[in-house]
Amino acid sequence: MKDFITRKTRSDAWGEDLSEALKWDLYKLADYEAGCDRLAQLKLSGELNIEPPSRAGWYRFLTRRRAEENIGRIQGGVAEAEGIAAKANISDATLVNALKALAADRVTSGDDKAGVAFVSAATALIDRMQKEKDLALKSRAQSVREDELKIAQEKLKLEQAKAANAVKAVEDPTLTDEERVKKIKNIFGIG
């Protein structure tokens, strides 16, 4: 990919200290002179005290805004595509592959920022799929532990019942020693 993708906007670049609303208002004007006129109006009214940018600075500003607009549009489109895919029972894996294909298409057509946005969307979807798998595994493991606990509790109850019956057999004065031994063996399942 081209180098400008990895570069961050400088914090002192013209327009970076403006409010988001004003940035978008200026972006909609698009024309350099119209932008300078709007800034002059804001300066006269006392709402803003900023010098207009150079012509090159203005176009860099518009380029950054356009990229943000495209990324926002792509993110909205991806969210909509996920909703459509869910309704149509299209698997997440198929959607990830589609996003990768769109990313490759955008990069090969020279729109690196859109390509990065599609790759980011695919990555986010992959992360979400992995988290869902992890949650399903944890839920399954919890279910298995609960089942094992129920079985252990049932075994404990059976053993307690056997022990109580054995105590009764030992304390039963009506039984002979031979009958007592036979009953205890029977309670514990011994030959």
Salt bridges, closest charged atoms under 4 A:
ASP3 OD2 - ARG7 NE 3.61
ASP12 OD2 - ARG10 NH2 2.48
GLU16 OE1 - LYS23 NZ 3.88
GLU16 OE2 - ARG64 NE 3.00
GLU20 OE2 - LYS23 NZ 3.33
GLU20 OE1 - ARG65 NH1 3.34
GLU33 OE2 - ARG55 NH2 2.83
GLU51 OE2 - LYS43 NZ 2.38
GLU68 OE1 - ARG65 NH2 2.68
GLU69 OE1 - ARG73 NH2 3.64
GLU82 OE2 - ARG128 NH1 3.66
ASP92 OD2 - ARG128 NH2 2.86
ASP105 OD2 - ARG106 NH1 3.18
GLU132 OE2 - ARG128 NE 3.13
GLU159 OE2 - LYS162 NZ 3.81
ASP177 OD1 - ARG180 NH1 3.00
